[in-house]
Amino acid sequence: ELNMNCVECDRPANGNCRFCGRAICKDHFNSANFIVSVTQSIEDNARKTEVLVTKNVLKCNHCEPVGELITLEKFKEN
């Protein structure tokens, strides 16, 4: 059994940050929404992007949103 301690207070952790994996206790966690998947489909001859989001996942005090949207490059199909 592997015991992990909170990154903030060094007490036993209750979970891990969904974004970075840091161990956090119940006194030092936040919550945030997390994108599980992104899909694109064509509906009425227009591209439609759908996002599946999970609410209230564990988040540490160190992870922060970038603050701006970034564009992902498309992967070429072989």
Stockholm file with secondary structure:
# STOCKHOLM 1.0

chainA/1-78         ELNMNCVECDRPANGNCRFCGRAICKDHFNSANFIVSVTQSIEDNARKTEVLVTKNVLKCNHCEPVGELITLEKFKEN
#=GR chainA/1-78 SS CCCCBCTTTCSBCSEECTTTCCEECTTSCEEEEEEEEEEEEEETTEEEEEEEEEEEEEECSSCCCCSSCCCCCCCCCC
#=GC SS_cons        CCCCBCTTTCSBCSEECTTTCCEECTTSCEEEEEEEEEEEEEETTEEEEEEEEEEEEEECSSCCCCSSCCCCCCCCCC
//
